[in-house]
Amino acid sequence: MSKITEYVIILGAAQLAKDDAQHIIADAGGYTLLKGPGAEADFGTANFAYLSKEEAADCLLSHLFTDYTSMTPEDRITLVAPMIERDAEILYRVRRDALGYFYCKDQTAIERGVALTRYSDALNMAMAGSVEGTAEQLALVTPDDQDEADFIVVMAARLSAYLLKFPR
């Protein structure tokens, strides 16, 4: 018997068991959101992530699952506020972790500034509030060494995992 989880989001084609298919909440843009599939469910080669009830509610705010065309600007702003706050938190962590990473290196203030300049486009996207833009710009950074390449991999993995849970 598989353990019951709150929600699962799947990216890509997944062959769902009959029991899991009946729990589909939303299905659009290559993403499927399910309520209550087993933790040991087999989603094949599809990427998936488990979500809490709150995360699933924010996930449903994606334009893939919600039609905003008939809403007023005020209604849209109010509705997506929880998602924007969630985005702001991960983008704050990206900026904090970049500063922390370079702070720990044996560099002068000038060397640290030069290193951070390579990340300026990614950090600007983070300041602008774009998770996907931050991920795209981070992928364009050329690291100075393997340690920095490893840092980029860690940051990219965090952003990718986040974007899987909250599709754009």
C-alpha positions in Angstrom: 0.0 0.0 0.0 1.4 3.4 -0.9 1.6 6.3 1.4 -0.9 9.1 0.6 0.5 12.6 -0.1 -1.3 15.8 -0.4 -0.6 16.7 -4.1 1.7 15.9 -7.0 2.6 18.0 -10.0 3.9 16.1 -13.1 5.7 17.6 -16.1 5.5 15.6 -19.2 3.7 12.5 -20.3 3.1 10.1 -17.4 1.0 7.0 -17.7 -1.2 7.2 -14.6 -2.7 4.3 -12.8 -6.5 4.3 -13.0 -6.6 5.2 -9.2 -4.3 8.2 -9.8 -6.0 9.4 -13.0 -9.3 9.9 -11.1 -7.5 12.4 -8.9 -6.5 14.9 -11.6 -7.3 18.5 -10.5 -5.8 20.3 -13.4 -4.1 19.3 -16.7 -2.6 21.9 -19.1 0.5 23.0 -20.8 2.2 19.7 -20.2 1.6 19.8 -16.5 -0.8 17.6 -14.5 -1.8 18.4 -10.9 -3.1 15.4 -8.9 -4.6 15.2 -5.4 -3.6 12.3 -3.2 -1.6 9.9 -5.4 0.6 7.5 -3.6 4.2 8.4 -2.8 5.3 5.3 -4.5 3.2 5.9 -7.6 5.0 5.3 -10.9 5.1 8.4 -13.1 7.5 6.8 -15.5 10.2 9.2 -16.8 8.2 12.3 -16.1 9.5 14.9 -13.8 7.3 15.3 -10.7 7.3 17.0 -7.3 5.2 16.6 -4.2 3.3 19.7 -3.0 1.6 20.7 0.2 -2.0 21.9 0.1 -0.7 25.6 0.2 1.8 24.9 -2.7 -0.9 23.2 -4.7 -3.2 26.3 -4.2 -0.3 28.5 -5.5 0.4 26.2 -8.3 -3.2 26.5 -9.5 -2.5 30.3 -9.9 -0.4 29.6 -12.9 -1.8 31.1 -16.1 -1.8 27.5 -17.4 -4.5 26.6 -15.0 -6.3 29.9 -14.4 -7.9 32.1 -17.0 -7.4 35.7 -15.9 -8.9 37.4 -19.0 -12.2 38.2 -17.4 -10.8 39.5 -14.2 -10.1 43.1 -13.3 -6.5 44.1 -12.7 -7.3 44.5 -8.9 -8.7 40.9 -8.8 -5.7 39.5 -10.6 -3.3 41.3 -8.2 -5.2 40.1 -5.2 -5.5 36.5 -6.4 -1.8 36.1 -7.3 -0.4 37.8 -4.2 0.5 34.5 -2.5 2.4 33.3 -5.5 4.3 36.6 -5.9 5.2 36.4 -2.2 6.4 32.8 -2.7 8.5 33.9 -5.7 9.9 36.8 -3.8 11.2 34.4 -1.1 13.1 32.2 -3.4 14.5 35.1 -5.3 15.7 36.6 -2.0 17.4 33.3 -1.3 19.1 33.4 -4.7 20.5 36.9 -4.0 21.5 36.0 -0.4 23.2 32.7 -1.4 25.1 34.4 -4.3 26.4 37.0 -1.9 27.2 34.4 0.7 29.0 32.2 -1.8 31.3 34.9 -2.8 31.7 36.3 0.7 33.2 32.9 1.7 35.8 32.9 -1.1 39.4 34.2 -0.4 38.9 37.4 -2.5 39.4 41.1 -2.0 36.4 43.3 -2.1 37.3 44.3 -5.7 37.7 40.6 -6.8 34.3 39.8 -5.2 32.7 42.7 -7.0 34.1 41.6 -10.3 32.9 38.0 -9.7 29.4 39.3 -8.8 29.4 41.4 -11.9 29.3 38.2 -14.0 26.0 37.4 -12.2 24.5 40.9 -12.7 21.9 39.9 -15.3 20.7 37.0 -13.1 20.7 39.1 -10.0 18.8 41.9 -11.9 16.2 39.4 -13.0 15.9 38.2 -9.3 15.4 41.9 -8.2 12.8 42.3 -11.0 10.9 39.3 -9.6 11.3 36.8 -12.4 12.1 33.3 -11.3 12.3 32.0 -14.9 14.4 35.0 -16.0 16.8 34.4 -13.1 17.2 30.8 -14.1 17.8 31.7 -17.8 20.4 34.3 -17.0 22.2 32.0 -14.4 22.6 29.4 -17.2 24.5 32.0 -19.2 27.1 32.7 -16.5 30.6 31.4 -17.3 32.2 30.2 -14.0 35.8 30.9 -13.1 36.5 27.4 -11.7 34.9 24.1 -10.9 33.8 25.2 -7.4 31.8 28.1 -9.0 30.4 25.7 -11.6 29.2 23.5 -8.7 27.6 26.6 -7.1 25.7 27.4 -10.4 24.5 23.8 -10.6 23.1 24.0 -7.0 21.4 27.3 -7.7 20.0 26.1 -11.1 18.7 22.9 -9.4 16.8 24.9 -6.8 15.2 27.2 -9.4 14.3 24.2 -11.6 12.7 22.4 -8.7 10.7 25.5 -7.8 9.6 26.1 -11.4 8.4 22.5 -11.6 6.1 23.1 -8.6 5.0 26.5 -9.9 4.8 26.4 -13.7 4.8 29.5 -15.8 
